[in-house]
């Protein structure tokens, strides 16, 4: 019976924290202070990899992402050759519109072209004449010279969360 009474008192003491026994304790016990648990703070969800796409009248062509950084993570990749890339055909004089697939604005940018035969990106040249579109959500560039090219777009997110190199195989007739 005494054991049952002891178990009952222990259960009651555990179930009701802060309730003290009416009987004084023969040994002093230190009081424990329980710190409140902080509320969870809002955490920004990770952004998707910064891959870009070329927008055409018929739809869009997503490029192949090479080296990138986003929200403290990333990947390092070598130059990507023409034969491994998604292709797009353009008419001479046609301009290109490039944007991030996730719709985020473009901050800074740089475009490079290399001939189809350059598999290591050693013969690149800059592409002139680009301008950011309305609200800087796209980049318009061109026309590109006639030929078969690897186009590399280095786009920086306007929200400063990262940047990426995206590649396409471009044929200009």
C-alpha positions as a Python dict, from the first residue, in 0.01 Angstrom:
ca = {
    (1, 'X'): (0, 0, 0),
    (2, 'X'): (285, 237, 79),
    (3, 'X'): (442, 159, -258),
    (4, 'X'): (114, 242, -435),
    (5, 'X'): (89, 572, -247),
    (6, 'X'): (451, 657, -344),
    (7, 'X'): (386, 580, -713),
    (8, 'X'): (72, 794, -704),
    (9, 'X'): (259, 1088, -550),
    (10, 'X'): (538, 1061, -809),
    (11, 'X'): (286, 1050, -1093),
    (12, 'X'): (107, 1355, -956),
    (13, 'X'): (436, 1541, -914),
    (14, 'X'): (535, 1467, -1274),
    (15, 'X'): (194, 1562, -1412),
    (16, 'X'): (179, 1895, -1231),
    (17, 'X'): (512, 2074, -1257),
    (18, 'X'): (556, 2361, -1018),
    (19, 'X'): (334, 2203, -753),
    (20, 'X'): (537, 2146, -439),
    (21, 'X'): (479, 1894, -169),
    (22, 'X'): (322, 2022, 153),
    (23, 'X'): (582, 1834, 352),
    (24, 'X'): (925, 1995, 382),
    (25, 'X'): (1211, 1800, 229),
    (26, 'X'): (1487, 1678, 455),
    (27, 'X'): (1753, 1744, 190),
    (28, 'X'): (1778, 2076, 9),
    (29, 'X'): (1723, 2051, -365),
    (30, 'X'): (1834, 2318, -612),
    (31, 'X'): (1551, 2480, -800),
    (32, 'X'): (1558, 2424, -1173),
    (33, 'X'): (1463, 2697, -1414),
    (34, 'X'): (1331, 2582, -1745),
    (35, 'X'): (1406, 2822, -2030),
    (36, 'X'): (1118, 2883, -2268),
    (37, 'X'): (1150, 2719, -2608),
    (38, 'X'): (1199, 2992, -2872),
    (39, 'X'): (945, 3010, -3149),
    (40, 'X'): (1069, 2900, -3489),
    (41, 'X'): (1185, 3188, -3703),
    (42, 'X'): (1080, 3218, -4063),
    (43, 'X'): (1344, 3070, -4289),
    (44, 'X'): (1363, 3158, -4655),
    (45, 'X'): (1319, 2845, -4862),
    (46, 'X'): (1613, 2750, -5084),
    (47, 'X'): (1597, 2882, -5436),
    (48, 'X'): (1607, 2638, -5727),
    (49, 'X'): (1929, 2614, -5930),
    (50, 'X'): (1968, 2928, -6148),
    (51, 'X'): (1906, 2772, -6489),
    (52, 'X'): (1803, 2999, -6777),
    (53, 'X'): (1593, 2955, -7088),
    (54, 'X'): (1573, 3117, -7430),
    (55, 'X'): (1221, 3236, -7506),
    (56, 'X'): (1098, 3211, -7865),
    (57, 'X'): (765, 3275, -8036),
    (58, 'X'): (707, 2898, -8029),
    (59, 'X'): (792, 2841, -7662),
    (60, 'X'): (1116, 2820, -7471),
    (61, 'X'): (1435, 2617, -7473),
    (62, 'X'): (1583, 2548, -7130),
    (63, 'X'): (1961, 2551, -7134),
    (64, 'X'): (2204, 2319, -6958),
    (65, 'X'): (2331, 2453, -6628),
    (66, 'X'): (2705, 2443, -6571),
    (67, 'X'): (2881, 2613, -6281),
    (68, 'X'): (2646, 2785, -6035),
    (69, 'X'): (2600, 2910, -5680),
    (70, 'X'): (2268, 2953, -5503),
    (71, 'X'): (2197, 3014, -5133),
    (72, 'X'): (2543, 2895, -5027),
    (73, 'X'): (2546, 2578, -5232),
    (74, 'X'): (2654, 2515, -5588),
    (75, 'X'): (2841, 2313, -5845),
    (76, 'X'): (3150, 2359, -6055),
    (77, 'X'): (3146, 2234, -6413),
    (78, 'X'): (3378, 2262, -6712),
    (79, 'X'): (3287, 2427, -7043),
    (80, 'X'): (3008, 2232, -7209),
    (81, 'X'): (3058, 2136, -7577),
    (82, 'X'): (2811, 2199, -7861),
    (83, 'X'): (2724, 1829, -7905),
    (84, 'X'): (2599, 1796, -7545),
    (85, 'X'): (2366, 2096, -7544),
    (86, 'X'): (2001, 2166, -7627),
    (87, 'X'): (1986, 2325, -7971),
    (88, 'X'): (1811, 2630, -8102),
    (89, 'X'): (1798, 2753, -8461),
    (90, 'X'): (1779, 3123, -8539),
    (91, 'X'): (1737, 3326, -8854),
    (92, 'X'): (2002, 3587, -8934),
    (93, 'X'): (1910, 3913, -8765),
    (94, 'X'): (1693, 3749, -8500),
    (95, 'X'): (1735, 3865, -8139),
    (96, 'X'): (1726, 3633, -7838),
    (97, 'X'): (1536, 3674, -7514),
    (98, 'X'): (1687, 3496, -7213),
    (99, 'X'): (1541, 3468, -6863),
    (100, 'X'): (1569, 3258, -6550),
    (101, 'X'): (1335, 2957, -6557),
    (102, 'X'): (1198, 3047, -6211),
    (103, 'X'): (1110, 3402, -6325),
    (104, 'X'): (1340, 3587, -6085),
    (105, 'X'): (1488, 3912, -6213),
    (106, 'X'): (1832, 3938, -6368),
    (107, 'X'): (2091, 4156, -6197),
    (108, 'X'): (2416, 4145, -6390),
    (109, 'X'): (2495, 3932, -6693),
    (110, 'X'): (2761, 3831, -6943),
    (111, 'X'): (2721, 3637, -7268),
    (112, 'X'): (2996, 3449, -7450),
    (113, 'X'): (3006, 3268, -7784),
    (114, 'X'): (3248, 2998, -7892),
    (115, 'X'): (3256, 2816, -8226),
    (116, 'X'): (3104, 2468, -8237),
    (117, 'X'): (3456, 2321, -8277),
    (118, 'X'): (3580, 2477, -7949),
    (119, 'X'): (3513, 2198, -7696),
    (120, 'X'): (3697, 2367, -7408),
    (121, 'X'): (3579, 2730, -7431),
    (122, 'X'): (3925, 2860, -7525),
    (123, 'X'): (3813, 3074, -7821),
    (124, 'X'): (3523, 3265, -7665),
    (125, 'X'): (3418, 3615, -7754),
    (126, 'X'): (3175, 3849, -7585),
    (127, 'X'): (2830, 3921, -7721),
    (128, 'X'): (2749, 4290, -7754),
    (129, 'X'): (2418, 4470, -7769),
    (130, 'X'): (2230, 4314, -7480),
    (131, 'X'): (1975, 4498, -7271),
    (132, 'X'): (1755, 4406, -6978),
    (133, 'X'): (1384, 4384, -7045),
    (134, 'X'): (1100, 4546, -6852),
    (135, 'X'): (1138, 4487, -6477),
    (136, 'X'): (1477, 4323, -6558),
    (137, 'X'): (1309, 3983, -6577),
    (138, 'X'): (1465, 3907, -6915),
    (139, 'X'): (1764, 3991, -7131),
    (140, 'X'): (1741, 4067, -7502),
    (141, 'X'): (2052, 4019, -7713),
    (142, 'X'): (2145, 3988, -8075),
    (143, 'X'): (2150, 3941, -8351),
    (144, 'X'): (2425, 3680, -8333),
    (145, 'X'): (2662, 3618, -8625),
    (146, 'X'): (2590, 3337, -8870),
    (147, 'X'): (2737, 3001, -8771),
    (148, 'X'): (2714, 2723, -8514),
    (149, 'X'): (2794, 2842, -8164),
    (150, 'X'): (2803, 2747, -7800),
    (151, 'X'): (2624, 3030, -7621),
    (152, 'X'): (2708, 3072, -7253),
    (153, 'X'): (2489, 3304, -7045),
    (154, 'X'): (2628, 3401, -6704),
    (155, 'X'): (2330, 3546, -6521),
    (156, 'X'): (2324, 3686, -6168),
    (157, 'X'): (1996, 3682, -5977),
    (158, 'X'): (1865, 4032, -5898),
    (159, 'X'): (1789, 3917, -5541),
    (160, 'X'): (2164, 3841, -5500),
    (161, 'X'): (2104, 3478, -5397),
    (162, 'X'): (2331, 3335, -5667),
    (163, 'X'): (2436, 3308, -6028),
    (164, 'X'): (2478, 3045, -6295),
    (165, 'X'): (2631, 2964, -6632),
    (166, 'X'): (2374, 2823, -6873),
    (167, 'X'): (2464, 2683, -7218),
    (168, 'X'): (2291, 2626, -7553),
    (169, 'X'): (2397, 2505, -7898),
    (170, 'X'): (2289, 2789, -8129),
    (171, 'X'): (2275, 2771, -8507),
    (172, 'X'): (2228, 3102, -8688),
    (173, 'X'): (2134, 3071, -9058),
}
